[in-house]
Amino acid sequence: MIGRATAARGKLRNRAQFSPRRRVAVVCACLALCSLALVGRAVDLQLIDNDFYRQQGDARFLREIPIPTSRGMITDRNGEPLAVSTPVESIWGNPQELLKVPDRLPQLAQALGVPADLLVRKLTQRSDKEFVYLKRRMNPDEARAILALEIPGVFSQREFRRFYPQGDALAHVLGFTNIDDRGQEGLELAFDDWLRGTPGAKKVIRDRRGRIVENVDLVRPAQPGKDLTLSIDRRIQYLTYRELKRALLETGASSASAVVLDVDTGEVLAMANLPSFNPNAVDGSARDAHRNRAVTDVIEPGSTMKPVTVAAALAAGVVTPGTLIDTNPGWMPNGRYRTTDTSNHGVLTVTGVITKSSNVGAAKIAQRLSDEQFYEFIRRFGYGVAPHSGFPGESSGVLMTPSRWSGTTKQTMSYGYGLSATPLQIAEVYAALANGGRLIAPTFVKGQRNEGRQVLDPQIAHEVMKMMQTVTEPGGTATTAAILGYHVAGKTGTARVASNGGYARRYVSVFAGVVPVDNPRFSMVVVINEPDPSRRGYYGGSVSGPVFHDVMQGALRLMDVPPDDIQTWLAAQAKKQGTAKPAAATTPASAAGGQP
Amino acid sequence: MTLRILLALLLAANVATAIAVVFARHEHRQLFIRLSQLEKARDNLNIEFGRLQLEQATWAESNRIDQVARTRLGMKFPETSDIVVVRP
């Protein structure tokens, strides 16, 4: 332009009427206009349409990508890991790019372990997309091997997978997570917000092929999930599960549950259910086994209700532990039916009613109470009210209000029919009896102590405990549950399974107990559904009692609970030494006799 | 005269700050790369730790301990009558 301008000037030198000054002014004006136009355009780009252009630019290369973060660990009360997230790699591909290199697809298919035609079909179906998972949750080493093939359009992405070292023993309590690491069942679901981390985000510049060229900015840092310490004790849990499994095999039962509570704090120390499942490989097939029966399934408490009936009568002041109850002739009318005992126990004290588990006795004790009195009392103990343990899907059981009672309801309820509760609720009730009448809502989290409320006079609670102690002593219904060296208070229960408005010839065998009686530590409920009567019978004492014995004996040792019944222990030891000594004396003699 | 000196000074200052900006930007990149590396190292260590914890938990699985103690080591549970009560 400048060249042209000087040339023009040379040509125009002859024409005097054009002053060079004016010419310069014109050119300057032209240039000024040009630059003004440029400035105007710049203003248009930079100020007016700035957002639009920036967006367009960013959309082409700037990406906000998530920073994955791990889910918090779940540990037992001693810090042993129960659920751990560990990283896995998910291989993903860009179909548009992959389809450009069809000759490498068979190689990729082989590495992924899928048929080549299937992979090609999958990619062509999604040929308009830029993202497709090829294989999720792989071992990082295998994923690295696939990436090492350097097939264009194949990338990996870090994800986390949950592992449960305890496997099926704790499957129901912990639950499991889905493929996106979100809680689906159990405590994984209940504490999902707490355990789940918040993925962070960062801005990166990506090239056309999806590779990260530069980290630009950290939008927000990833917040890893918080750890959760449960009240579960891994060792007691395993013991409970093992013994329950053994009992299930021995009795031919269809399902079983057991709960161990810490009496003082209401903490759940163990909770096991059968049948169980493997939480490390959840499939949709065995949905029934996923249920935490101890919390969701209600049973009629059967005779385990009797201590509550007796406590109600004691609290109302209508009986004392020594009051005589005539249970002759071993049955009494109950509307159109009969309330019957296993045999005629004759005249029993109130304690005897518990020891022998007399239905007639319990019914006669309940007769001394008004409907309202009885209802209010058992309601206070948490029957018909959800225990608020924080477990998802918790049942509250069924307790009808007196207005809906028929003439026989109170009598039926006095020995545990006509109302229902979960094993956890029953354990809670027994813990309350052991805890001086203080009902504490169960919890699964260590140190989260619920205050509880006083539902019974401590003196009466103690009396009921002493009555229940006779159940495991000679003459009681659950001598199988007795533990040498400890006083055990407990109650058996055998309920017929309610079905179609009647009761089937199928049974639920229950044992609920507390140990040790002096300064109680554990409250445990064992529920075994539908034991085969031809094996070990169906009574709570013979089916569920041994489980209680085996688990509690181990738990007392594990938790260093001092024995409260040294006398019996010493007596048993003396007896053993008494029998061992003659044996020891005879052995050398017989050996000597054998020598010649 | 003073104006010229001022101009020269400003010019020099301008060049200096421009270089400083470039330098700071370079520094920022370097530090960001270092940060990324350290974060990656931290993540890898955390992951390794988690994996080791998992491995430990798998080895210490109650059922396995039970089996090993019973079969390989021939251990058994003492009967209650085998336990001697020592009174203080």
Interface residues (C-beta under 8 A of the other chain):
Chain A: S70 M73 E80 P81 L82 V84 S85 T86 P87 F163 P165 Q166 G167 A169 N215 R234 R235 Q237 Y238 L239 R242 I483 L484 G485 Q553 P563 I566 W569 L570 A572 Q573 K576
Chain B: F32 S36 N46 I47 G50 R51 Q53 L54 Q56 A57 T58 A60 E61 S62 N63 D66 T80 S81 V84 V85 R87
